[in-house]
Amino acid sequence: ELAARRLTLPVKARCRRLQVASASGAAAAPGTPLGQVVLRYADGSVERLPLRAGQEALALESTEPPQSLDPGRWLIEREGEPARVLVREWASPHPDQVLEEASFLPDVGSLEVGFRLLAVTAEVD
């Protein structure tokens, strides 16, 4: 079932920054692995961005604070609604390399909590 939930997005451009917005339907212990975003470059190099409960994803209706809101992460809350989304911004260590694709690879924890990859945006040249 995990393989069926894999998602690959073609990019085929130089990418300076990537933003990943995610949430889950239920709470999980902080740090629980939910999956990863795998970035594949034209030169064959690979970068992996972990997606973890409390760090890159919160339960949509949770009142628990995120584990960290460092400069590369922020919380979106909609006033009057219980929905909460964490966004992680990632600066590419290879901004002059062509990013071929970004793939979401779920972990078992993502199935248990109903992980949702809500949006992926890229700042490209």
C-alpha positions as a Markdown table, in Angstrom:
| # | Residue | x | y | z |
|---|---|---|---|---|
| 1 | Glu | 0.0 | 0.0 | 0.0 |
| 2 | Leu | 2.9 | 2.4 | 0.6 |
| 3 | Ala | 4.1 | 2.1 | -3.0 |
| 4 | Ala | 0.6 | 3.1 | -4.2 |
| 5 | Arg | 0.9 | 6.3 | -2.2 |
| 6 | Arg | 4.2 | 7.4 | -3.8 |
| 7 | Leu | 3.9 | 10.7 | -5.7 |
| 8 | Thr | 6.4 | 12.0 | -8.1 |
| 9 | Leu | 6.3 | 15.6 | -9.5 |
| 10 | Pro | 8.5 | 16.5 | -12.4 |
| 11 | Val | 10.3 | 19.8 | -11.9 |
| 12 | Lys | 13.0 | 19.9 | -14.7 |
| 13 | Ala | 14.3 | 23.4 | -13.7 |
| 14 | Arg | 16.9 | 25.0 | -11.4 |
| 15 | Cys | 15.3 | 25.3 | -8.0 |
| 16 | Arg | 16.5 | 27.7 | -5.3 |
| 17 | Arg | 13.8 | 26.9 | -2.7 |
| 18 | Leu | 11.1 | 24.4 | -2.1 |
| 19 | Gln | 8.1 | 24.7 | 0.3 |
| 20 | Val | 6.2 | 21.7 | 1.5 |
| 21 | Ala | 2.9 | 22.1 | 3.3 |
| 22 | Ser | 1.6 | 19.0 | 5.2 |
| 23 | Ala | -0.7 | 17.8 | 7.9 |
| 24 | Ser | -2.2 | 14.6 | 9.3 |
| 25 | Gly | -5.7 | 13.5 | 10.2 |
| 26 | Ala | -4.6 | 12.2 | 13.6 |
| 27 | Ala | -1.9 | 13.0 | 16.2 |
| 28 | Ala | 1.3 | 11.0 | 16.3 |
| 29 | Ala | 4.2 | 11.0 | 18.8 |
| 30 | Pro | 6.6 | 13.9 | 18.1 |
| 31 | Gly | 9.3 | 12.8 | 15.7 |
| 32 | Thr | 7.4 | 9.9 | 14.2 |
| 33 | Pro | 8.6 | 9.4 | 10.6 |
| 34 | Leu | 5.8 | 10.0 | 8.2 |
| 35 | Gly | 7.8 | 9.9 | 5.0 |
| 36 | Gln | 10.3 | 11.9 | 3.0 |
| 37 | Val | 10.6 | 14.1 | -0.1 |
| 38 | Val | 13.4 | 12.8 | -2.3 |
| 39 | Leu | 14.9 | 15.3 | -4.7 |
| 40 | Arg | 16.7 | 14.0 | -7.8 |
| 41 | Tyr | 19.0 | 16.2 | -9.7 |
| 42 | Ala | 20.1 | 15.9 | -13.4 |
| 43 | Asp | 23.7 | 15.1 | -12.3 |
| 44 | Gly | 22.4 | 12.1 | -10.4 |
| 45 | Ser | 22.7 | 13.5 | -6.9 |
| 46 | Val | 19.9 | 13.1 | -4.4 |
| 47 | Glu | 18.7 | 15.1 | -1.4 |
| 48 | Arg | 16.2 | 13.7 | 1.2 |
| 49 | Leu | 13.9 | 15.9 | 3.3 |
| 50 | Pro | 12.4 | 14.0 | 6.2 |
| 51 | Leu | 8.7 | 14.5 | 7.1 |
| 52 | Arg | 8.1 | 14.0 | 10.8 |
| 53 | Ala | 5.1 | 14.4 | 13.2 |
| 54 | Gly | 5.4 | 17.7 | 15.1 |
| 55 | Gln | 8.2 | 19.0 | 12.9 |
| 56 | Glu | 6.8 | 19.0 | 9.4 |
| 57 | Ala | 3.2 | 17.9 | 10.1 |
| 58 | Leu | 0.6 | 18.4 | 12.8 |
| 59 | Ala | -2.8 | 16.9 | 13.2 |
| 60 | Leu | -5.2 | 19.3 | 11.4 |
| 61 | Glu | -7.4 | 19.7 | 14.5 |
| 62 | Ser | -4.6 | 19.5 | 17.1 |
| 63 | Thr | -4.0 | 22.3 | 19.6 |
| 64 | Glu | -0.4 | 21.0 | 20.3 |
| 65 | Pro | 2.3 | 23.4 | 19.3 |
| 66 | Pro | 4.9 | 22.3 | 16.7 |
| 67 | Gln | 8.2 | 21.1 | 18.1 |
| 68 | Ser | 10.0 | 23.8 | 16.3 |
| 69 | Leu | 9.3 | 27.0 | 14.3 |
| 70 | Asp | 12.8 | 27.8 | 13.2 |
| 71 | Pro | 13.3 | 30.2 | 10.3 |
| 72 | Gly | 12.6 | 27.5 | 7.8 |
| 73 | Arg | 9.3 | 26.4 | 9.2 |
| 74 | Trp | 6.0 | 28.2 | 9.8 |
| 75 | Leu | 2.5 | 27.4 | 11.0 |
| 76 | Ile | -0.7 | 28.4 | 9.2 |
| 77 | Glu | -3.9 | 28.6 | 11.2 |
| 78 | Arg | -7.2 | 29.7 | 9.8 |
| 79 | Glu | -9.1 | 31.9 | 12.2 |
| 80 | Gly | -12.4 | 30.3 | 13.2 |
| 81 | Glu | -11.5 | 26.9 | 11.9 |
| 82 | Pro | -9.6 | 24.1 | 13.5 |
| 83 | Ala | -7.3 | 23.4 | 10.6 |
| 84 | Arg | -3.6 | 23.9 | 11.2 |
| 85 | Val | -0.9 | 23.3 | 8.6 |
| 86 | Leu | 2.9 | 23.3 | 8.9 |
| 87 | Val | 5.1 | 24.5 | 6.0 |
| 88 | Arg | 8.8 | 23.7 | 5.7 |
| 89 | Glu | 10.9 | 25.8 | 3.4 |
| 90 | Trp | 14.1 | 24.2 | 2.2 |
| 91 | Ala | 17.0 | 26.0 | 0.5 |
| 92 | Ser | 18.7 | 24.0 | -2.2 |
| 93 | Pro | 22.3 | 23.2 | -1.7 |
| 94 | His | 22.6 | 23.0 | -5.5 |
| 95 | Pro | 20.7 | 26.0 | -6.8 |
| 96 | Asp | 22.6 | 25.9 | -10.2 |
| 97 | Gln | 21.7 | 22.2 | -10.8 |
| 98 | Val | 18.6 | 21.2 | -12.6 |
| 99 | Leu | 16.1 | 19.5 | -10.2 |
| 100 | Glu | 14.6 | 16.7 | -12.3 |
| 101 | Glu | 11.9 | 15.6 | -9.9 |
| 102 | Ala | 10.6 | 15.7 | -6.3 |
| 103 | Ser | 9.1 | 12.4 | -5.0 |
| 104 | Phe | 7.1 | 11.8 | -1.8 |
| 105 | Leu | 7.8 | 8.5 | -0.3 |
| 106 | Pro | 5.5 | 7.6 | 2.6 |
| 107 | Asp | 6.4 | 5.8 | 5.7 |
| 108 | Val | 4.2 | 3.4 | 7.7 |
| 109 | Gly | 3.5 | 6.2 | 10.1 |
| 110 | Ser | 1.8 | 8.2 | 7.4 |
| 111 | Leu | -0.8 | 5.4 | 7.0 |
| 112 | Glu | -1.5 | 5.3 | 10.7 |
| 113 | Val | -2.2 | 9.0 | 11.0 |
| 114 | Gly | -3.6 | 9.8 | 7.6 |
| 115 | Phe | -0.7 | 12.0 | 6.5 |
| 116 | Arg | -1.6 | 14.6 | 3.9 |
| 117 | Leu | 0.9 | 16.3 | 1.5 |
| 118 | Leu | -1.1 | 19.4 | 0.8 |
| 119 | Ala | 1.2 | 21.4 | -1.4 |
| 120 | Val | 4.7 | 21.6 | -2.9 |
| 121 | Thr | 5.9 | 24.8 | -4.4 |
| 122 | Ala | 9.3 | 25.5 | -6.0 |
| 123 | Glu | 11.1 | 28.8 | -6.6 |
| 124 | Val | 12.7 | 28.1 | -9.9 |
| 125 | Asp | 14.8 | 30.0 | -12.5 |
